[in-house]
Amino acid sequence: MLTRNEALALLKKNLRTKNLIKHSLAVEAILVEMAKRLGEDPELWGLTGLLHDLDYDFTKNEPEKHSQITVKVLYDLLPAEAINAIKAHNYQYTSQIPQTYIDKSLIAADAVSGLIIAAALVMPSKKLADVTQKTLLAKFKDKSFAAGCNRKRIELCGDMELELQMFLELSLNALKKISDSLGL
C-alpha cells in the first residue's frame, strides 16, 4: 500500500488545480475521522479520500470516464476495498454500486466537503473557525445555497448509523483541523 507521502506526490503530479488538491485533502480528513468513528482503518480510508479524484483533470469533461484512470493507476497500490470505493463514488457511470461503509462514506464526504467550504467562504472572515454545526445545518436545508451540492449524497451518512447533525459536526471538525492547508 502507498504511504501518505507517496500518495500526496502522486496527487500533486496528476492534479493541476490548487482547489482540487484542497478538495482531496478535505475528503481525506473527513474519511480519517469517519474511519475512527466506525472502527475502520484511518490510514486506508484517508488514502482513499486523498486519491479519489486523481484523474479528475483528465476526465472532468467526460464524467463517464471519471475514476477509470484512477483505478488503473492505483490497482496494485491500494487494497480492493479502496479501489471499489473510488469506483463507487462515480457509480452512475461505473456501475459499482455503493455497498460498504467506505463506499458510502467517500460519497458523503465528497459532497459534504463542498458544502462546508462554501459555508466558510460566505462568512465575513472566510474562515472555517466561524462556521458552526448549526450554521452548516441551516445551509444544508437551504437548497438554494451551494445548489450544486448533492444533499442526497450527504444523507448517506444515515447508512453508517450517523445522524446528519453528527456527520456535519464530524466533517466540520475534520476540516477545521486542516484549515491552514485549506487556506480557510
C-alpha positions in Angstrom: 0.0 0.0 0.0 1.1 3.5 -0.7 2.4 5.8 2.0 0.6 9.1 2.5 3.7 10.9 1.2 3.7 8.8 -1.9 0.0 9.4 -2.4 0.4 13.1 -1.9 3.2 13.2 -4.5 1.1 11.2 -6.9 -1.8 13.6 -6.3 0.3 16.7 -7.0 1.7 15.1 -10.1 -1.8 14.5 -11.5 -3.9 17.4 -10.3 -3.1 20.8 -11.6 -5.6 23.0 -9.7 -5.0 24.0 -6.1 -8.7 23.8 -5.3 -8.9 20.2 -6.4 -5.9 19.4 -4.3 -7.6 21.1 -1.3 -10.8 19.2 -2.0 -8.8 16.0 -1.9 -7.2 17.0 1.4 -10.7 17.8 2.8 -12.2 14.5 1.8 -9.1 12.7 3.2 -9.6 14.5 6.6 -13.3 13.6 6.8 -12.7 10.0 5.9 -10.0 9.6 8.5 -12.5 10.8 11.1 -15.2 8.6 9.7 -12.9 5.6 9.9 -12.0 6.3 13.5 -15.7 6.7 14.4 -16.6 3.4 12.7 -13.6 1.4 13.9 -12.1 1.1 10.4 -8.5 1.7 9.2 -7.9 5.5 9.2 -4.8 5.2 7.0 -6.6 3.3 4.3 -9.7 5.5 4.4 -7.6 8.6 4.3 -5.6 7.4 1.2 -8.9 6.6 -0.5 -10.2 10.1 0.1 -7.0 11.7 -0.9 -6.8 9.9 -4.2 -10.5 9.5 -5.2 -10.3 12.3 -7.8 -6.8 11.5 -9.1 -8.0 11.5 -12.7 -10.4 14.5 -12.5 -8.2 16.9 -14.5 -8.2 14.3 -17.3 -11.9 13.4 -17.1 -13.8 16.5 -16.0 -15.4 16.9 -19.4 -16.1 13.2 -19.7 -17.8 12.1 -16.4 -18.3 8.6 -17.7 -14.6 8.1 -17.7 -14.1 9.6 -14.2 -12.4 7.2 -11.8 -11.4 4.7 -14.5 -7.9 6.1 -14.9 -7.6 6.4 -11.1 -8.5 2.8 -10.7 -5.9 1.7 -13.3 -3.2 3.8 -11.7 -4.0 2.6 -8.2 -4.9 -1.0 -8.9 -1.7 -2.5 -7.4 -1.1 0.3 -4.9 -4.3 0.1 -2.8 -6.4 -2.7 -1.5 -9.6 -3.8 -3.3 -11.9 -2.0 -0.9 -10.3 1.3 -1.7 -10.4 0.7 -5.4 -14.1 -0.3 -5.2 -14.9 2.8 -3.1 -13.2 5.0 -5.7 -15.3 3.4 -8.5 -18.4 3.6 -6.3 -18.1 7.3 -5.8 -18.9 7.6 -9.6 -21.5 4.8 -9.5 -23.7 6.5 -12.1 -21.1 5.6 -14.7 -19.0 2.8 -13.3 -21.9 0.5 -12.2 -20.0 -0.1 -9.0 -23.0 0.1 -6.6 -22.0 1.7 -3.2 -22.4 -1.1 -0.6 -19.8 -0.8 2.1 -19.2 1.8 4.7 -16.1 3.1 2.9 -18.1 3.4 -0.4 -20.9 5.4 1.2 -18.5 7.4 3.4 -16.5 8.5 0.4 -19.6 9.6 -1.4 -20.9 11.5 1.6 -17.5 13.1 2.4 -17.0 14.1 -1.2 -20.3 16.0 -1.1 -20.2 17.5 2.4 -16.7 18.9 1.9 -18.1 21.2 -0.8 -20.9 22.4 1.4 -18.6 23.1 4.3 -16.1 25.0 2.2 -18.9 27.0 0.6 -20.2 27.9 4.1 -16.8 29.1 5.1 -16.5 31.2 2.0 -19.7 33.2 2.8 -18.5 34.0 6.3 -17.2 37.6 6.6 -13.8 36.1 7.7 -13.9 33.4 5.1 -12.6 31.0 7.8 -13.8 27.6 8.9 -13.4 28.7 12.5 -16.5 30.8 12.2 -18.7 28.0 10.8 -20.8 26.2 13.3 -22.7 22.9 13.1 -25.9 24.9 13.4 -24.9 27.2 10.5 -24.0 24.2 8.5 -27.3 22.5 9.1 -29.2 25.7 8.1 -27.1 25.8 4.9 -27.8 22.2 4.2 -31.6 22.8 4.5 -31.4 25.8 2.2 -31.5 24.2 -1.2 -30.5 27.5 -2.9 -27.2 27.6 -1.0 -24.5 25.6 -2.8 -27.2 24.4 -5.2 -24.8 22.0 -6.9 -24.1 20.1 -3.7 -26.0 16.8 -3.8 -27.6 16.6 -0.4 -28.8 13.0 -1.1 -25.2 12.0 -1.2 -24.5 13.7 2.2 -27.6 11.9 3.6 -25.8 8.5 3.0 -24.3 9.2 6.4 -27.5 7.6 7.7 -26.4 4.3 6.2 -23.5 4.4 8.7 -25.9 4.9 11.5 -24.8 8.5 11.9 -27.4 11.3 12.1 -27.0 14.2 9.8 -26.2 16.7 12.5 -23.4 14.4 13.9 -22.0 13.8 10.4 -21.9 17.6 9.7 -20.2 18.2 13.0 -17.6 15.4 12.5 -16.9 16.7 9.0 -16.7 20.3 10.0 -14.3 19.5 12.9 -12.2 17.4 10.5 -11.8 20.4 8.2 -11.1 22.8 11.0 -8.1 20.6 11.9 -6.6 21.2 8.5 -7.8 24.7 7.9 -4.3 26.0 7.3 -3.8 23.5 4.5 -7.1 24.6 3.0 -6.4 28.3 3.4 -9.6 28.7 5.4 
